[in-house]
Amino acid sequence: MYFSLEISPQADVKTLPEVKDVYITMLPGGDYKDTARKAIELVEAGYNPVPHFPARSISDEKDLEDYILRCKDGGVKQALVIGGGREPLGKFDSSYQILETGLFDGIKIGIAGHPEGSPDISDSELEKAMIDKKPYADYIVTQWLLDSQPIVDFISKQTIPVHVGITGPMKISSLIKFANIVGAKNSINFLKSNFSKALDLLKPKDPNDLIGKVKSHTDYFHIYTFGGLKETNKWLKENNYV
């Protein structure tokens, strides 16, 4: 099995687990130059950085080209191209629009997958977007989930590798909060039906439960740490994943 994880541009590289692929977020309101700088720092530290390219947070083709060139010049070879959860800052309102510019030539491309849907777009629009983006993509990274069946169903329909989104070990109460934010409907119901006692809500949820159910369908798992790098690092080492 192969694990990647996600950090913010402010994360300390010295605290990272020994994984090869490290994704760097560019959240709404963030500056692409910060994400590019962190990606270059990761290259210099021996990692394979994967900066986020959220279409709706990039103002125009000039900024997109500058962002890509900064990354390429710094040795970045991979990118995650997403829509991004905000109103468009400029001319781009979908990941497909920045993919079709052709500016990512020579870079390995990941795109987003939503087995449980998205609060920002309808299921039919999601399906069309996936069809449009796939010719540009090398693999898919899914939203993080806890219910295994939607993941298995989603993987069965794909023609390129799927990296399954999971969380690091987190309290159930925290997972419910984040599940509501990303619109993971089935995972919210899964959590509420399986962990109803107050004591259960304070216990960490072990990601191995989900991994065991889907590892026969994929070799790739992408960890959303939500700032919990220390706990994720400990979990990876205790399970001999790194």
Secondary structure by P-SEA (a helix, b strand, c coil): ccccccccccccccccccccbbbbbbcccccaaaaaaaaaaaaaaccbbbbbbcccccccaaaaaaaaaaaaaacccbbbbcccccccccccccaaaaaacccccccbbbbbbbccccccccaaaaaaaaaaacccccbbbbcccccaaaaaaaaaacccccbbbbbccccaaaaaaaaaaacaaaaaaaaaaaccccccccbbbbaaaaaaaccccccbbbbbcccaaaaaaaaaaaaccc
